[in-house]
Amino acid sequence: MISCWIQTFTYLSYLSALGITAALFAYFGILVFCGTNYKKQPAFHSKPVMFNGWNVLGYAGLAMYTFEGTAVVLNLRNEARNPKKYPRYMKWALFSVIFIFLTLGFTCYLTFKENTKNILTLNLQPSTPFTISLKFLIVFNVLCSFPVQALCLFELIE
């Protein structure tokens, strides 16, 4: 990836901001998609499953995957302009991510009910130009956020 050649967090932050903006547009689009498909889905046939003990380990793994970038936190704090304000910004960022994920998960579950897939983008069927563009925005976010996490590893290896 060409973006991995960028050697400072300052320039990577601009790339990451583009990725975050793309992700926010994608998440808003998914909420719009769920809103337009809410009435098209059949009602619950049975009581919704709130907790399944066998799936706890899978959900724990998913939570660890979601917050995989936490190893970058100390390096980003060292590069921050004002490291004393960094914990406050980090707290608000984590709460924002949790809120967005809970909102998307809850909305998708209400929309697709028992047909909800484990991976959010698998619910975006049929493949229309709108759903393909939402998937593209999410992939673009992943490609833009990977170099921020990889730079820490590259610095350790060097």
N, C-alpha and C positions, 0 to 999 in steps of 0.2 A: 504494500500500500504506500502510495506516495506521501500520504499524510503522516506516516511514521518517521519521515525524514525531518520533521519539524522538531527542533531540539530544546525549545523553551516552553514553559507553561503559559507564558504570556500570549504567544501566537496560537497555542493549542486552545486557549480559552475562547478565542474568536471562532474557531472551528467547532468547538463544543457548543457554543451559543447557537450556532446555526442548526446543529443537531437537536438541541433542546427545543428550539422553535419549531422544527419539523415535527418532533414528537408531540408537542402540544397541539399543533394543527391536526395531526393524526388522531389523537385522543378525542379532540372535539368532534372530528368527523365520525368517529366510532359512536359517540353519544348521539349524533344526528342519525346515523344509520340505525341504531337501536330504537330511537324515537319513532322513526318511520316504519319499522317492522314490529312494533310492540303489539298492535292489534291483530296482526296477521298470524301470530302464533296461537296454538290452542291453549286452553286453560290447563292448570295443573291437574293431572289425573290422580295424583296421590299427594299426601302431605309432603312439602319440600324437605329434602334431607338437609338438616342443619349441621350435623356432625356425624362423621363416619370414622370410627377408631382405627380402621385399617389404613386409612389414607393420611394419617398424621405424619408419618415419615416423609411421604411425598411432598406434603405441604411445607415441612421443615426444610427440605432440600430446595423447594421453590423459593422460600424466603431467603435462604443463603445465596441463591443465584441472583435474586433481585438486588441484594445489597453487596454484590461481589466487589464493587469498587471501593469499599471502605478501607482497603489497604492503602489507598492513595491519599487518605485524609491527612496524615502527618506530613507528607511531602508537599501537599497543596498548602497546608498551614505555614510551612516554612517559606513558601514563595509568596504568601499573601502580603498585601501592602500594609495592613494593620492586623497582625496576628492576634491581638487581644479581642477583636470583634469577631474573629473567625468562629468560635463556638456558638455564638448566637446565630450567625448565618447558617452554620451547619445544622443546628437544631431546626430552624425554619425550613431548610431544604428537605430534611428527612421527613418532617411532618407533612410537607406539601406532597412528597412522593407517596407517602402512605395514604393520604387523603385521595389523591388521584387514582391510585390502584384500587382502593376500596370502592370509590364511586364507579369506576369502570366495571369492576367485578360484580357489584350489586346490580347495576343497570343491565349488564349482559345477562345475568341470571334471571332478572325479572322479564327480560325480553324473550329469551330462548328457553326458559324454564328447564324441563328435563333434558332438552336437546343441547344444552350448553356444553361446548367442548372445553378441554383443559387448557388449550392454548387459544388466546384471545382472537388471533387473526383467523383461526379456522372457522369461527362463527360468521365471518364475512362472506357469505355465499348468497347468491350466485356471484361469479366473478364478472363484475361490471367495471367500466373505467373508473368509477368512483372508488370501489373497494380495492382495485389494483393500485390506485394512487395512494390510498391509506397504507397499504402494505409497503409501498415504495418509501413513503415518509418514515415508517418505522425502521426499515432497513438503512435508510440514510442516517437516522439517528444513531444506530449501532455503529456504523462505519465512522461517524464523527466522534463518538465517545471512546472508542477503543484506543486510539493513540494516547489519550490522557492517562489511561491505566497502564499502557505499555511503556510509556516514558519512564515511569518509576523503575520498572524491571530493567530497562536498558541502562539506566544510571547505576543500578546495583551491579550489573554484569560488567560494565566498563570499570 
